[in-house]
Amino acid sequence: EDDDSDDDEDDDDETNDGSSSIVEMVATAGGNSSNDSIAKSMERSWHFLNDKFPWATFLSEGAFKRVYRVWNSTVNAEEAVSVMDVDTIEDMGNKEIVGAELSVSVLLSSLVRRNVCPNFVVTRGVFTCPYEPASSHWGCAENKKPKGSIFDPNRALREGLPVIPSDEERGKFQYIRMELCRHGDMEEWLKTQPGQGIAANEARMLFFQMAFALHAAADRYSMKHYDVKLLNFFLQSANDDTDGNDGVTNGTRHPYSVLRYGIGSSVFGLRMPTSRALIAKLADYGTANIRPESNGQPVTIGQFTTLENSPPEFLISGDAAKQGYGHDSFGLGLCMLHLFTGNAPYEEILEDVTCPVALKRKLKNIWENQSSNGYDVIRSVILADVYEDEDGNVEGEPDEVLYDTLYRYLVLFGIPDKKSQYKEGARVWRAVTSCLIGQAAKSTAAAPVPARRSTRRNAARATAATSGAAAVVPATSAGPAASPKDID
């Protein structure tokens, strides 16, 4: 890919690298003539969209956007483009997501360009269009490659451009141009590896990069990502062929490539075989927060992103839980579990493990009861789709993911035996201990509980076969503990 694309003759359709404030104004324009003028200057026509990007394939779809692999005819190279329906996002009350996605991506892209940290997906430009891309040419979830797997200029000329949509289909769509990470996201990449796993040393190289990305973003911009998972890390070759060399010097391909990172006075070298030298790149900043004053503030519904990855302290402490870097650290730990074991995400491994009825009943009384204080945010998450119609009838269904999430953590990590840890969230802990500790002891006396430190997929099936709370046992201080040397 040509990273000089920001400097080509068509650069007037893009924001500049350092214009995070402008990008944010574009995303939130309205009610201000200056902002409206900026937004208008960013708008591109239907013909521009299809002339500049004559071919695309559908890659993925999230809650607020779709991502495509496209051919950029200006620079004659492939890149990625994300498309956000701004009107829909605003109707859902999530207008700030548009600004966060843009402003944070521009800031972090500047760290890549300044060689501070290479571990972020680079944003190359942004524009808006009154129309979303035509699925007949850009693809969709049901038909990902309507124009083939690669760009064919002859086919594009022969088939022509899609018909311009009607005025009724007009809206506000935001397009963000990004570098294309050819290996895709790390979760899907793992599935393509032999045995769906990688060597421990390779896992360490990738995990260091993931941790450094979060460190650099926090150090420079106080960023909390709030949705750290392997799906949001993408892989790019460390020896990309943009310079025409592809790791080859003087006709010889070096057997190893080294990435060097400096932290304070320490320098870390990541030595990888050139054929598998990969750079992990963080992306998807719609839930990110770069306000340092938010650290230590009570959690809000905005920090409940991927519910299956909600930190235990959020579920236990409720409204007393604090915003900060802990959410990302816990998410990184789940990534480490996934990356080093090669198994599926924990919630897939423990798919058959659900919260026992007795525990769910007690948690419902704490989390959903309107008279229960201290859990307003969790109540909002669970009852987000529940409402009362004009006749007083309750419609919608509660989202009960958090009940299974807490119980699966207890299965995965065990129940702490240090009562001093129960100061916050005492009601939740009482519910857990009253429902699980006694039953687990009885079940353990009858038959030993399978060790969870063996292959986690098998352990999950074994625990799922036991009766309810019998899958959970207290974690005692006598249990094995990993030290940094153990990990090395």
C-alpha positions in Angstrom: 0.0 0.0 0.0 1.1 3.6 -0.7 1.2 5.5 2.5 1.8 8.7 0.5 -1.9 8.6 -0.3 -2.5 11.5 2.0 -0.4 13.7 -0.3 -1.9 12.8 -3.7 -3.7 15.3 -5.9 -7.0 14.1 -4.6 -6.1 15.0 -1.0 -8.8 17.7 -0.8 -11.3 15.0 0.1 -9.5 14.1 3.3 -8.7 15.5 6.7 -5.1 16.1 7.6 -3.2 14.0 10.0 -3.2 16.5 12.9 -6.7 17.7 12.6 -8.4 15.8 15.4 -10.4 18.8 16.5 -11.7 19.4 13.0 -12.5 15.7 12.6 -14.5 15.9 15.9 -16.4 18.9 14.7 -17.3 17.2 11.4 -18.6 14.3 13.3 -20.7 16.4 15.6 -21.6 19.3 13.3 -24.9 21.0 13.7 -26.2 24.2 15.1 -23.0 26.0 14.3 -22.3 27.7 11.0 -18.5 27.0 11.2 -19.1 23.3 11.9 -21.7 23.1 9.2 -19.3 24.6 6.7 -16.6 22.1 7.6 -19.1 19.2 7.3 -20.2 20.5 3.9 -16.7 20.6 2.7 -16.2 17.0 3.6 -19.3 15.8 1.7 -18.7 13.8 -1.5 -21.1 12.8 -4.3 -22.4 9.4 -5.3 -20.2 9.5 -8.4 -17.1 10.4 -6.4 -17.7 7.4 -4.2 -18.0 4.9 -7.0 -15.3 6.4 -9.2 -12.7 6.5 -6.4 -13.7 3.0 -5.1 -14.8 1.0 -8.2 -14.5 -2.4 -6.4 -15.0 -3.6 -2.8 -15.7 -6.7 -0.7 -17.5 -6.9 2.6 -15.3 -7.7 5.6 -17.3 -7.3 8.8 -20.2 -5.6 10.5 -20.5 -4.2 14.0 -23.1 -2.5 16.1 -22.5 0.9 14.4 -20.5 0.3 11.3 -19.6 -1.9 8.4 -16.0 -2.4 7.1 -15.0 -3.1 3.5 -11.8 -3.9 1.6 -11.8 -1.5 -1.4 -9.7 -0.6 -4.4 -8.6 3.1 -4.3 -8.3 4.1 -7.9 -6.4 7.3 -7.0 -3.4 5.5 -5.5 -4.0 2.1 -7.3 -3.9 0.1 -4.1 -6.2 -1.7 -1.7 -7.2 -0.2 1.6 -10.0 -0.6 4.2 -13.0 1.7 4.5 -15.4 1.8 7.4 -18.9 3.2 6.9 -21.1 4.6 9.7 -24.7 5.5 9.4 -24.6 8.8 11.4 -28.4 9.3 11.4 -29.0 5.9 12.9 -26.3 6.4 15.5 -27.7 9.8 16.5 -31.3 8.4 16.7 -30.0 5.8 19.2 -28.5 8.5 21.3 -24.9 7.5 20.6 -23.7 10.6 18.7 -20.5 10.8 20.7 -19.4 7.5 19.2 -18.9 9.2 15.8 -16.6 11.8 17.3 -14.7 9.3 19.5 -14.0 7.0 16.5 -12.6 9.8 14.4 -10.7 11.9 17.0 -9.0 8.9 18.7 -8.1 7.2 15.4 -6.4 10.4 14.1 -4.5 10.9 17.3 -3.2 7.3 17.4 -2.4 7.3 13.7 0.0 10.2 14.4 1.9 8.0 16.9 2.5 5.5 14.0 3.6 8.2 11.6 6.0 9.7 14.1 7.5 6.2 14.9 6.3 6.4 18.5 4.3 3.2 18.3 3.5 1.1 15.2 0.6 -0.8 16.9 -2.4 1.2 15.7 -4.4 0.9 12.5 -3.6 4.0 10.5 -6.4 6.3 9.4 -5.7 7.9 6.0 -8.7 10.1 5.5 -12.4 10.8 6.1 -15.3 12.1 4.1 -19.1 11.9 4.2 -21.6 11.0 1.5 -25.4 11.2 1.5 -25.6 7.6 0.4 -24.4 4.3 1.8 -22.5 2.0 -0.6 -24.4 -0.2 -3.0 -24.4 -3.8 -1.8 -24.4 -4.9 -5.5 -20.9 -3.5 -5.8 -19.5 -3.3 -2.3 -21.0 -6.5 -1.0 -22.9 -7.4 2.2 -23.0 -10.1 4.9 -25.0 -12.4 2.5 -22.9 -11.7 -0.6 -19.4 -10.6 0.4 -17.8 -10.5 -3.0 -20.3 -9.5 -5.7 -17.5 -8.3 -8.0 -15.0 -11.0 -7.4 -12.1 -11.6 -5.0 -9.8 -9.1 -6.7 -10.2 -5.9 -8.6 -10.6 -6.4 -12.3 -10.5 -3.1 -14.2 -12.0 -4.6 -17.4 -14.9 -6.0 -15.5 -15.5 -2.7 -13.7 -15.6 -0.8 -17.0 -17.8 -3.5 -18.6 -20.4 -3.5 -15.8 -20.4 0.2 -15.0 -21.4 2.1 -11.9 -24.4 1.3 -9.7 -27.6 3.3 -10.2 -27.8 6.4 -8.0 -30.2 5.9 -5.1 -33.4 7.9 -4.9 -33.8 11.0 -2.7 -35.8 8.9 -0.2 -32.6 6.9 0.4 -30.5 10.0 1.3 -28.9 10.1 4.7 -25.6 10.9 6.4 -22.9 8.4 6.1 -19.3 8.7 7.3 -16.5 7.0 5.5 -13.1 6.4 7.1 -10.2 5.3 5.0 -7.7 3.1 6.8 -4.7 0.9 6.1 -5.7 -2.7 5.2 -4.3 -5.3 7.6 -4.1 -8.2 5.3 -4.1 -10.9 8.0 -7.4 -9.7 9.4 -8.3 -9.7 13.1 -6.3 -11.9 15.5 -9.2 -14.1 16.6 -10.0 -15.2 13.0 -6.3 -15.4 12.2 -5.8 -17.8 15.1 -8.4 -20.1 13.6 -6.4 -20.5 10.5 -3.2 -21.6 12.3 -2.4 -25.4 12.6 -4.3 -26.7 15.5 -5.8 -23.2 15.9 -2.8 -22.2 18.1 0.6 -20.7 17.8 4.0 -21.2 19.6 4.4 -19.7 23.0 7.3 -17.5 21.8 5.2 -16.0 19.0 2.3 -15.5 21.4 4.7 -13.5 23.6 5.8 -11.3 20.7 2.3 -10.4 19.8 1.1 -10.0 23.4 4.0 -7.5 24.1 2.8 -5.4 21.2 -0.8 -5.4 22.3 0.3 -4.3 25.8 2.6 -1.6 24.4 -0.2 -0.2 22.3 -2.4 0.2 25.3 0.5 1.7 27.3 1.4 4.2 24.5 -2.2 5.3 24.1 -2.6 5.7 27.9 0.7 7.5 28.3 0.2 10.0 25.5 -3.5 10.6 25.5 -4.9 9.0 28.7 -6.9 6.6 26.5 -9.1 3.9 27.9 -10.3 1.7 25.1 -13.1 -0.2 27.0 -13.4 -3.0 24.4 -10.1 -4.8 24.4 -10.4 -8.2 22.7 -8.6 -10.1 19.9 -11.4 -9.1 17.4 -10.1 -5.5 17.8 -6.5 -6.3 17.1 -5.5 -6.7 13.5 -2.3 -8.2 12.0 -0.1 -6.6 9.4 3.2 -7.9 8.0 6.3 -6.3 9.6 7.9 -6.6 6.1 5.2 -5.0 4.0 6.3 -4.6 0.4 5.5 -0.9 0.2 9.2 -0.2 -0.4 9.4 -3.0 -3.0 11.9 -5.0 -0.8 9.6 -7.2 1.3 12.4 -7.9 3.7 15.0 -8.4 0.9 18.3 -6.6 1.0 21.1 -7.2 -1.6 19.1 -10.1 -3.0 19.0 -11.9 0.4 15.9 -12.3 2.5 16.9 -11.9 6.1 15.8 -14.9 8.2 14.8 -12.8 11.2 13.2 -9.4 11.7 13.5 -7.4 14.9 11.1 -4.8 16.3 12.7 -2.6 19.0 10.7 -0.9 21.7 12.0 1.6 24.2 10.3 2.2 27.6 12.3 4.6 29.7 15.9 3.5 29.7 15.0 -0.1 28.7 15.0 -1.4 25.1 13.1 -4.5 24.2 13.8 -6.4 21.0 11.2 -8.7 19.5 13.0 -11.2 17.2 10.7 -13.0 14.8 11.2 -15.2 11.7 10.8 -12.8 8.8 8.2 -15.1 7.2 6.0 -14.7 10.3 7.0 -11.2 11.5 3.7 -9.6 12.3 2.6 -6.3 13.8 -0.5 -6.3 16.0 -2.6 -3.2 15.5 -5.3 -1.9 17.8 -8.5 -0.5 16.2 -12.2 0.3 16.8 -12.2 3.3 19.1 -16.0 4.0 19.2 -16.1 3.3 23.0 -12.7 4.9 23.8 -12.3 7.7 26.3 -9.4 10.2 26.3 -10.5 12.4 29.1 -8.1 12.1 32.0 -10.6 13.6 34.4 -12.8 10.5 33.9 -10.3 8.3 35.8 -11.7 7.4 39.2 -15.3 8.5 38.2 -18.2 6.1 38.7 -18.8 3.7 35.8 -21.5 4.5 33.3 -23.4 2.5 30.8 -20.8 3.6 28.2 -18.2 1.2 29.8 -20.4 -1.8 29.3 -19.4 -2.7 25.7 -18.9 -6.4 25.0 -20.9 -7.7 28.0 -19.1 -11.0 28.1 -15.9 -9.2 28.8 -17.3 -6.9 31.6 -14.8 -6.9 34.5 -15.9 -8.8 37.6 -15.6 -5.6 39.7 -18.3 -3.9 37.6 -20.7 -6.8 38.3 -19.8 -7.0 42.0 -19.4 -3.4 43.0 -22.0 -1.9 40.7 -22.2 1.8 40.8 -19.2 1.9 43.2 -16.9 0.6 40.4 -14.6 3.2 38.9 -13.6 4.2 35.4 -10.0 3.7 34.6 -7.4 1.5 33.0 -8.5 -1.7 34.9 -11.1 -2.5 32.3 -8.5 -2.6 29.5 -6.1 -4.6 31.7 -8.8 -7.2 32.4 -9.6 -7.4 28.7 -5.9 -7.8 27.9 -5.8 -10.7 30.4 -8.7 -12.5 28.5 -6.8 -11.9 25.3 -3.7 -13.5 26.9 -5.7 -16.5 27.9 -7.1 -16.8 24.3 -3.7 -16.2 22.6 -1.6 -18.5 24.7 -4.0 -21.4 24.9 -5.2 -21.2 21.3 -8.7 -22.0 22.5 -11.8 -20.0 21.6 -12.8 -17.0 23.8 -13.7 -18.1 27.3 -17.4 -17.4 26.7 -17.4 -19.9 23.8 -15.5 -22.5 25.8 -18.0 -22.1 28.7 -21.0 -21.8 26.4 -22.8 -24.7 28.2 -22.2 -23.1 31.6 -25.1 -20.9 32.7 -25.9 -19.2 35.9 -27.7 -21.6 38.3 -31.4 -20.7 39.0 -30.9 -20.0 42.7 -28.0 -17.6 42.1 -29.8 -15.9 39.2 -32.8 -15.3 41.4 -30.7 -13.6 44.1 -28.8 -11.5 41.6 -32.0 -10.4 39.9 -33.2 -9.1 43.3 -30.0 -7.1 43.6 -29.5 -6.0 40.0 -33.0 -5.5 38.7 -35.1 -4.5 41.7 -35.9 -0.8 41.5 -35.7 -0.5 45.3 -32.2 -2.0 45.3 -29.6 0.8 45.6 -26.1 0.8 44.1 -26.8 -1.0 40.8 -28.5 1.5 38.6 -26.0 1.1 35.7 -26.3 -2.7 35.6 -30.1 -2.4 35.8 -30.0 0.0 32.8 -27.9 -2.5 30.8 -30.1 -5.5 31.6 -33.4 -3.7 31.1 -32.2 -1.6 28.1 -34.8 -3.3 25.8 -37.6 -3.4 28.4 -40.2 -0.6 28.3 -43.8 0.1 29.3 -46.2 0.9 26.5 -49.0 3.5 26.7 -51.4 1.0 28.2 -49.0 0.1 31.0 -48.0 -3.3 29.5 -44.3 -4.2 29.9 -42.7 -5.0 26.5 -39.3 -6.4 25.6 -37.0 -8.9 27.2 -34.2 -8.4 29.7 -30.6 -9.0 28.5 -29.4 -11.7 30.9 -25.8 -12.0 29.6 -24.3 -10.5 32.7 -25.7 -13.3 34.9 -23.9 -16.0 32.9 -20.8 -13.7 32.6 -20.4 -13.5 36.4 -20.9 -17.2 36.9 -18.5 -18.1 34.2 -15.8 -16.0 35.8 -16.4 -17.9 39.0 -16.0 -21.2 37.1 -12.9 -19.9 35.3 -11.1 -18.3 38.2 -12.7 -19.8 41.4 -14.2 -18.0 44.4 -11.7 -15.9 46.4 -11.4 -17.0 50.0 -10.2 -13.7 51.4 -13.2 -12.1 53.1 -11.4 -8.7 53.1 -12.1 -8.6 49.4 -15.8 -8.5 50.0 -16.0 -4.9 51.4 -17.6 -3.6 48.1 -20.5 -5.4 46.6 -21.2 -7.3 49.8 -24.7 -8.2 48.7 -23.4 -9.9 45.5 -20.8 -11.8 47.4 -23.4 -13.0 50.0 -25.5 -14.3 47.1 -22.5 -16.1 45.6 -21.3 -17.7 48.8 -24.8 -18.7 50.0 -25.7 -20.3 46.7 -22.3 -21.9 45.7 -19.9 -22.5 48.6 -22.0 -25.0 50.5 -23.2 -26.8 47.4 -19.7 -26.9 46.0 -18.4 -28.5 49.2 -21.1 -31.2 49.2 -20.5 -31.9 45.5 -16.7 -32.1 46.0 -17.1 -34.6 48.8 -19.1 -36.8 46.5 -16.9 -36.6 43.5 -13.7 -34.5 42.7 -14.2 -31.5 40.5 -12.1 -31.7 37.3 -9.0 -29.5 37.4 -9.6 -26.3 35.3 -5.9 -25.9 34.5 -5.9 -28.6 31.9 -7.2 -28.0 28.3 -9.9 -25.4 28.9 -12.3 -26.6 26.3 -12.4 -30.1 27.9 -12.6 -28.6 31.3 -15.5 -26.5 30.3 -17.4 -29.5 29.0 -16.6 -31.4 32.2 -17.8 -28.6 34.4 -20.9 -28.1 32.4 -21.8 -31.8 32.9 -21.8 -31.3 36.7 -24.8 -30.0 38.5 -25.1 -26.2 38.7 -22.9 -24.8 41.4 -20.7 -27.9 41.6 -18.6 -26.5 38.9 -17.4 -23.7 41.2 -14.8 -24.3 43.9 -13.1 -21.7 46.1 -9.7 -20.5 45.0 -7.3 -20.9 48.0 -4.0 -19.4 48.6 -2.5 -22.9 48.4 -3.3 -23.0 44.7 -0.6 -22.5 42.0 0.2 -18.9 41.1 2.0 -17.8 38.0 5.0 -15.5 38.3 6.7 -13.5 35.6 9.4 -16.2 35.4 6.7 -18.8 35.0 5.4 -17.0 32.0 8.9 -16.6 30.5 
